[in-house]
Amino acid sequence: MACNIGKADRILRVVFGIALIVAGFIISGTTGIIMGIVGLVLLITGLIGNCPAYSLFHINTCGIKRT
């Protein structure tokens, strides 16, 4: 998988991902579960540097040219 997430985008994803996971544990019910899942997705995509949605829409904030 090629990198398609830039440094600032990755940092924001990791920070918001962790925040949503923590909020998901604090908030009970369906809302907490959804927040936790969204936070987990943000955390994983931030850590691996690739977002499937970005690939689908041909978005690249990484700054590295793909060939």
Biopython code that builds the backbone (N, CA, C, O; Angstrom):
import numpy as np
from Bio.PDB.StructureBuilder import StructureBuilder

atoms = [
    (1, "MET", "N", (0.835, -1.182, 0.000)),
    (1, "MET", "CA", (0.000, 0.000, 0.000)),
    (1, "MET", "C", (0.877, 1.241, 0.000)),
    (1, "MET", "O", (1.817, 1.355, 0.786)),
    (2, "ALA", "N", (0.565, 2.142, -0.866)),
    (2, "ALA", "CA", (1.319, 3.385, -0.960)),
    (2, "ALA", "C", (0.792, 4.390, 0.060)),
    (2, "ALA", "O", (-0.387, 4.386, 0.414)),
    (3, "CYS", "N", (1.685, 5.240, 0.515)),
    (3, "CYS", "CA", (1.314, 6.288, 1.457)),
    (3, "CYS", "C", (0.424, 7.306, 0.749)),
    (3, "CYS", "O", (0.781, 7.798, -0.322)),
    (4, "ASN", "N", (-0.723, 7.625, 1.331)),
    (4, "ASN", "CA", (-1.562, 8.676, 0.767)),
    (4, "ASN", "C", (-2.039, 9.652, 1.851)),
    (4, "ASN", "O", (-2.941, 10.456, 1.616)),
    (5, "ILE", "N", (-1.426, 9.574, 3.040)),
    (5, "ILE", "CA", (-1.776, 10.471, 4.137)),
    (5, "ILE", "C", (-0.517, 11.209, 4.572)),
    (5, "ILE", "O", (0.488, 10.583, 4.909)),
    (6, "GLY", "N", (-0.570, 12.532, 4.563)),
    (6, "GLY", "CA", (0.571, 13.352, 4.960)),
    (6, "GLY", "C", (0.800, 13.356, 6.460)),
    (6, "GLY", "O", (-0.006, 12.828, 7.226)),
    (7, "LYS", "N", (1.907, 13.957, 6.870)),
    (7, "LYS", "CA", (2.322, 13.954, 8.278)),
    (7, "LYS", "C", (1.296, 14.625, 9.190)),
    (7, "LYS", "O", (0.924, 14.066, 10.222)),
    (8, "ALA", "N", (0.841, 15.814, 8.815)),
    (8, "ALA", "CA", (-0.134, 16.534, 9.650)),
    (8, "ALA", "C", (-1.445, 15.758, 9.740)),
    (8, "ALA", "O", (-2.056, 15.679, 10.806)),
    (9, "ASP", "N", (-1.874, 15.186, 8.617)),
    (9, "ASP", "CA", (-3.095, 14.388, 8.569)),
    (9, "ASP", "C", (-2.972, 13.159, 9.464)),
    (9, "ASP", "O", (-3.921, 12.794, 10.157)),
    (10, "ARG", "N", (-1.803, 12.523, 9.448)),
    (10, "ARG", "CA", (-1.585, 11.335, 10.277)),
    (10, "ARG", "C", (-1.631, 11.682, 11.758)),
    (10, "ARG", "O", (-2.227, 10.954, 12.551)),
    (11, "ILE", "N", (-1.003, 12.789, 12.129)),
    (11, "ILE", "CA", (-0.992, 13.202, 13.534)),
    (11, "ILE", "C", (-2.410, 13.490, 14.016)),
    (11, "ILE", "O", (-2.803, 13.057, 15.099)),
    (12, "LEU", "N", (-3.175, 14.223, 13.206)),
    (12, "LEU", "CA", (-4.562, 14.533, 13.574)),
    (12, "LEU", "C", (-5.400, 13.271, 13.693)),
    (12, "LEU", "O", (-6.213, 13.157, 14.611)),
    (13, "ARG", "N", (-5.218, 12.326, 12.789)),
    (13, "ARG", "CA", (-5.973, 11.073, 12.843)),
    (13, "ARG", "C", (-5.657, 10.291, 14.112)),
    (13, "ARG", "O", (-6.561, 9.757, 14.755)),
    (14, "VAL", "N", (-4.387, 10.220, 14.472)),
    (14, "VAL", "CA", (-4.012, 9.478, 15.674)),
    (14, "VAL", "C", (-4.579, 10.161, 16.920)),
    (14, "VAL", "O", (-5.130, 9.493, 17.795)),
    (15, "VAL", "N", (-4.449, 11.470, 17.003)),
    (15, "VAL", "CA", (-4.944, 12.203, 18.176)),
    (15, "VAL", "C", (-6.457, 12.076, 18.301)),
    (15, "VAL", "O", (-6.959, 11.752, 19.377)),
    (16, "PHE", "N", (-7.193, 12.327, 17.215)),
    (16, "PHE", "CA", (-8.653, 12.218, 17.262)),
    (16, "PHE", "C", (-9.099, 10.778, 17.442)),
    (16, "PHE", "O", (-10.113, 10.520, 18.091)),
    (17, "GLY", "N", (-8.357, 9.841, 16.878)),
    (17, "GLY", "CA", (-8.683, 8.432, 17.057)),
    (17, "GLY", "C", (-8.603, 8.017, 18.513)),
    (17, "GLY", "O", (-9.505, 7.359, 19.031)),
    (18, "ILE", "N", (-7.521, 8.403, 19.173)),
    (18, "ILE", "CA", (-7.361, 8.075, 20.594)),
    (18, "ILE", "C", (-8.450, 8.760, 21.413)),
    (18, "ILE", "O", (-9.023, 8.153, 22.318)),
    (19, "ALA", "N", (-8.737, 10.017, 21.099)),
    (19, "ALA", "CA", (-9.775, 10.756, 21.831)),
    (19, "ALA", "C", (-11.144, 10.083, 21.673)),
    (19, "ALA", "O", (-11.895, 9.979, 22.643)),
    (20, "LEU", "N", (-11.469, 9.630, 20.471)),
    (20, "LEU", "CA", (-12.759, 8.977, 20.254)),
    (20, "LEU", "C", (-12.828, 7.608, 20.928)),
    (20, "LEU", "O", (-13.885, 7.208, 21.415)),
    (21, "ILE", "N", (-11.718, 6.899, 20.956)),
    (21, "ILE", "CA", (-11.702, 5.606, 21.646)),
    (21, "ILE", "C", (-11.934, 5.807, 23.140)),
    (21, "ILE", "O", (-12.714, 5.079, 23.753)),
    (22, "VAL", "N", (-11.262, 6.785, 23.719)),
    (22, "VAL", "CA", (-11.453, 7.079, 25.149)),
    (22, "VAL", "C", (-12.890, 7.519, 25.408)),
    (22, "VAL", "O", (-13.511, 7.076, 26.375)),
    (23, "ALA", "N", (-13.419, 8.387, 24.550)),
    (23, "ALA", "CA", (-14.808, 8.841, 24.707)),
    (23, "ALA", "C", (-15.777, 7.676, 24.558)),
    (23, "ALA", "O", (-16.813, 7.633, 25.221)),
    (24, "GLY", "N", (-15.435, 6.727, 23.684)),
    (24, "GLY", "CA", (-16.289, 5.557, 23.506)),
    (24, "GLY", "C", (-16.373, 4.703, 24.757)),
    (24, "GLY", "O", (-17.405, 4.084, 25.018)),
    (25, "PHE", "N", (-15.288, 4.661, 25.541)),
    (25, "PHE", "CA", (-15.326, 3.927, 26.800)),
    (25, "PHE", "C", (-16.114, 4.675, 27.868)),
    (25, "PHE", "O", (-16.731, 4.059, 28.737)),
    (26, "ILE", "N", (-16.092, 6.003, 27.800)),
    (26, "ILE", "CA", (-16.783, 6.811, 28.804)),
    (26, "ILE", "C", (-18.283, 6.852, 28.539)),
    (26, "ILE", "O", (-19.086, 6.735, 29.465)),
    (27, "ILE", "N", (-18.657, 7.018, 27.271)),
    (27, "ILE", "CA", (-20.067, 7.119, 26.894)),
    (27, "ILE", "C", (-20.618, 5.700, 26.694)),
    (27, "ILE", "O", (-20.017, 4.881, 25.999)),
    (28, "SER", "N", (-21.745, 5.432, 27.302)),
    (28, "SER", "CA", (-22.313, 4.090, 27.198)),
    (28, "SER", "C", (-23.314, 4.005, 26.043)),
    (28, "SER", "O", (-23.778, 5.019, 25.522)),
    (29, "GLY", "N", (-23.623, 2.801, 25.671)),
    (29, "GLY", "CA", (-24.637, 2.564, 24.657)),
    (29, "GLY", "C", (-24.076, 2.552, 23.245)),
    (29, "GLY", "O", (-22.870, 2.443, 23.020)),
    (30, "THR", "N", (-25.000, 2.670, 22.313)),
    (30, "THR", "CA", (-24.650, 2.604, 20.894)),
    (30, "THR", "C", (-23.735, 3.748, 20.480)),
    (30, "THR", "O", (-22.832, 3.553, 19.666)),
    (31, "THR", "N", (-23.952, 4.908, 21.016)),
    (31, "THR", "CA", (-23.117, 6.060, 20.679)),
    (31, "THR", "C", (-21.662, 5.816, 21.053)),
    (31, "THR", "O", (-20.760, 6.143, 20.283)),
    (32, "GLY", "N", (-21.432, 5.252, 22.213)),
    (32, "GLY", "CA", (-20.081, 4.956, 22.652)),
    (32, "GLY", "C", (-19.410, 3.924, 21.768)),
    (32, "GLY", "O", (-18.224, 4.041, 21.459)),
    (33, "ILE", "N", (-20.166, 2.910, 21.356)),
    (33, "ILE", "CA", (-19.619, 1.872, 20.478)),
    (33, "ILE", "C", (-19.234, 2.462, 19.129)),
    (33, "ILE", "O", (-18.159, 2.173, 18.604)),
    (34, "ILE", "N", (-20.111, 3.288, 18.570)),
    (34, "ILE", "CA", (-19.831, 3.908, 17.269)),
    (34, "ILE", "C", (-18.613, 4.825, 17.369)),
    (34, "ILE", "O", (-17.757, 4.820, 16.484)),
    (35, "MET", "N", (-18.535, 5.605, 18.432)),
    (35, "MET", "CA", (-17.377, 6.486, 18.614)),
    (35, "MET", "C", (-16.091, 5.678, 18.726)),
    (35, "MET", "O", (-15.067, 6.069, 18.167)),
    (36, "GLY", "N", (-16.128, 4.574, 19.429)),
    (36, "GLY", "CA", (-14.961, 3.717, 19.568)),
    (36, "GLY", "C", (-14.524, 3.111, 18.247)),
    (36, "GLY", "O", (-13.328, 3.038, 17.963)),
    (37, "ILE", "N", (-15.478, 2.676, 17.438)),
    (37, "ILE", "CA", (-15.160, 2.089, 16.132)),
    (37, "ILE", "C", (-14.568, 3.139, 15.198)),
    (37, "ILE", "O", (-13.566, 2.883, 14.531)),
    (38, "VAL", "N", (-15.180, 4.314, 15.148)),
    (38, "VAL", "CA", (-14.657, 5.393, 14.305)),
    (38, "VAL", "C", (-13.251, 5.787, 14.773)),
    (38, "VAL", "O", (-12.362, 6.017, 13.953)),
    (39, "GLY", "N", (-13.057, 5.863, 16.078)),
    (39, "GLY", "CA", (-11.747, 6.178, 16.619)),
    (39, "GLY", "C", (-10.714, 5.127, 16.259)),
    (39, "GLY", "O", (-9.568, 5.464, 15.960)),
    (40, "LEU", "N", (-11.101, 3.861, 16.284)),
    (40, "LEU", "CA", (-10.190, 2.784, 15.921)),
    (40, "LEU", "C", (-9.794, 2.857, 14.455)),
    (40, "LEU", "O", (-8.631, 2.647, 14.109)),
    (41, "VAL", "N", (-10.759, 3.156, 13.593)),
    (41, "VAL", "CA", (-10.465, 3.308, 12.161)),
    (41, "VAL", "C", (-9.504, 4.475, 11.937)),
    (41, "VAL", "O", (-8.541, 4.345, 11.181)),
    (42, "LEU", "N", (-9.752, 5.601, 12.582)),
    (42, "LEU", "CA", (-8.856, 6.756, 12.455)),
    (42, "LEU", "C", (-7.461, 6.429, 12.960)),
    (42, "LEU", "O", (-6.469, 6.804, 12.335)),
    (43, "LEU", "N", (-7.378, 5.736, 14.083)),
    (43, "LEU", "CA", (-6.080, 5.373, 14.648)),
    (43, "LEU", "C", (-5.312, 4.441, 13.713)),
    (43, "LEU", "O", (-4.123, 4.649, 13.471)),
    (44, "ILE", "N", (-5.971, 3.434, 13.194)),
    (44, "ILE", "CA", (-5.299, 2.478, 12.308)),
    (44, "ILE", "C", (-4.835, 3.146, 11.024)),
    (44, "ILE", "O", (-3.694, 2.950, 10.605)),
    (45, "THR", "N", (-5.706, 3.936, 10.388)),
    (45, "THR", "CA", (-5.302, 4.594, 9.141)),
    (45, "THR", "C", (-4.192, 5.605, 9.391)),
    (45, "THR", "O", (-3.323, 5.789, 8.539)),
    (46, "GLY", "N", (-4.207, 6.263, 10.544)),
    (46, "GLY", "CA", (-3.132, 7.197, 10.875)),
    (46, "GLY", "C", (-1.806, 6.497, 11.098)),
    (46, "GLY", "O", (-0.755, 7.020, 10.730)),
    (47, "LEU", "N", (-1.849, 5.323, 11.697)),
    (47, "LEU", "CA", (-0.618, 4.592, 11.974)),
    (47, "LEU", "C", (-0.025, 3.942, 10.727)),
    (47, "LEU", "O", (1.196, 3.901, 10.575)),
    (48, "ILE", "N", (-0.879, 3.433, 9.830)),
    (48, "ILE", "CA", (-0.338, 2.766, 8.638)),
    (48, "ILE", "C", (-0.070, 3.744, 7.500)),
    (48, "ILE", "O", (0.685, 3.423, 6.583)),
    (49, "GLY", "N", (-0.676, 4.935, 7.540)),
    (49, "GLY", "CA", (-0.413, 5.955, 6.524)),
    (49, "GLY", "C", (-1.173, 5.773, 5.227)),
    (49, "GLY", "O", (-0.818, 6.361, 4.205)),
    (50, "ASN", "N", (-2.225, 4.954, 5.265)),
    (50, "ASN", "CA", (-3.014, 4.740, 4.060)),
    (50, "ASN", "C", (-4.485, 4.759, 4.424)),
    (50, "ASN", "O", (-4.910, 4.112, 5.380)),
    (51, "CYS", "N", (-5.267, 5.517, 3.642)),
    (51, "CYS", "CA", (-6.701, 5.613, 3.850)),
    (51, "CYS", "C", (-7.417, 5.081, 2.608)),
    (51, "CYS", "O", (-7.251, 5.636, 1.522)),
    (52, "PRO", "N", (-8.209, 4.018, 2.749)),
    (52, "PRO", "CA", (-8.923, 3.477, 1.592)),
    (52, "PRO", "C", (-9.872, 4.493, 0.942)),
    (52, "PRO", "O", (-10.048, 4.481, -0.277)),
    (53, "ALA", "N", (-10.476, 5.360, 1.736)),
    (53, "ALA", "CA", (-11.367, 6.374, 1.171)),
    (53, "ALA", "C", (-10.587, 7.367, 0.310)),
    (53, "ALA", "O", (-11.071, 7.799, -0.737)),
    (54, "TYR", "N", (-9.373, 7.728, 0.754)),
    (54, "TYR", "CA", (-8.526, 8.609, -0.047)),
    (54, "TYR", "C", (-8.177, 7.938, -1.368)),
    (54, "TYR", "O", (-8.171, 8.594, -2.410)),
    (55, "SER", "N", (-7.891, 6.653, -1.342)),
    (55, "SER", "CA", (-7.571, 5.923, -2.573)),
    (55, "SER", "C", (-8.766, 5.914, -3.511)),
    (55, "SER", "O", (-8.614, 6.089, -4.720)),
    (56, "LEU", "N", (-9.948, 5.712, -2.960)),
    (56, "LEU", "CA", (-11.169, 5.664, -3.763)),
    (56, "LEU", "C", (-11.408, 6.977, -4.499)),
    (56, "LEU", "O", (-11.839, 6.976, -5.652)),
    (57, "PHE", "N", (-11.127, 8.100, -3.830)),
    (57, "PHE", "CA", (-11.367, 9.415, -4.426)),
    (57, "PHE", "C", (-10.099, 10.057, -4.992)),
    (57, "PHE", "O", (-10.110, 11.235, -5.348)),
    (58, "HIS", "N", (-9.008, 9.293, -5.077)),
    (58, "HIS", "CA", (-7.731, 9.758, -5.644)),
    (58, "HIS", "C", (-7.197, 10.997, -4.919)),
    (58, "HIS", "O", (-6.741, 11.950, -5.551)),
    (59, "ILE", "N", (-7.262, 10.967, -3.577)),
    (59, "ILE", "CA", (-6.735, 12.053, -2.760)),
    (59, "ILE", "C", (-5.383, 11.604, -2.221)),
    (59, "ILE", "O", (-5.232, 10.461, -1.789)),
    (60, "ASN", "N", (-4.401, 12.501, -2.245)),
    (60, "ASN", "CA", (-3.082, 12.174, -1.718)),
    (60, "ASN", "C", (-2.528, 13.405, -1.013)),
    (60, "ASN", "O", (-2.195, 14.399, -1.658)),
    (61, "THR", "N", (-2.430, 13.337, 0.314)),
    (61, "THR", "CA", (-1.865, 14.445, 1.084)),
    (61, "THR", "C", (-0.436, 14.131, 1.518)),
    (61, "THR", "O", (0.171, 14.900, 2.263)),
    (62, "CYS", "N", (0.097, 13.016, 1.058)),
    (62, "CYS", "CA", (1.422, 12.565, 1.474)),
    (62, "CYS", "C", (2.532, 13.406, 0.840)),
    (62, "CYS", "O", (3.563, 13.639, 1.472)),
    (63, "GLY", "N", (2.340, 13.852, -0.367)),
    (63, "GLY", "CA", (3.355, 14.655, -1.023)),
    (63, "GLY", "C", (4.356, 13.846, -1.824)),
    (63, "GLY", "O", (5.207, 14.417, -2.506)),
    (64, "ILE", "N", (4.269, 12.519, -1.751)),
    (64, "ILE", "CA", (5.162, 11.645, -2.518)),
    (64, "ILE", "C", (4.443, 11.234, -3.794)),
    (64, "ILE", "O", (3.314, 10.744, -3.759)),
    (65, "LYS", "N", (5.113, 11.442, -4.916)),
    (65, "LYS", "CA", (4.522, 11.073, -6.204)),
    (65, "LYS", "C", (4.494, 9.556, -6.343)),
    (65, "LYS", "O", (5.488, 8.872, -6.098)),
    (66, "ARG", "N", (3.324, 9.046, -6.744)),
    (66, "ARG", "CA", (3.216, 7.618, -7.038)),
    (66, "ARG", "C", (3.375, 7.414, -8.533)),
    (66, "ARG", "O", (2.905, 8.226, -9.330)),
    (67, "THR", "N", (4.036, 6.331, -8.915)),
    (67, "THR", "CA", (4.216, 6.051, -10.340)),
    (67, "THR", "C", (3.422, 4.863, -10.772)),
    (67, "THR", "O", (3.458, 4.488, -11.944)),
]
sb = StructureBuilder()
sb.init_structure("model")
sb.init_model(0)
sb.init_chain("A")
sb.init_seg("    ")
for serial, (resi, resn, name, xyz) in enumerate(atoms, 1):
    if name == "N":
        sb.init_residue(resn, " ", resi, " ")
    sb.init_atom(name, np.array(xyz, "f"), 0.0, 1.0, " ", f" {name:<3s}", serial, name[0])
structure = sb.get_structure()
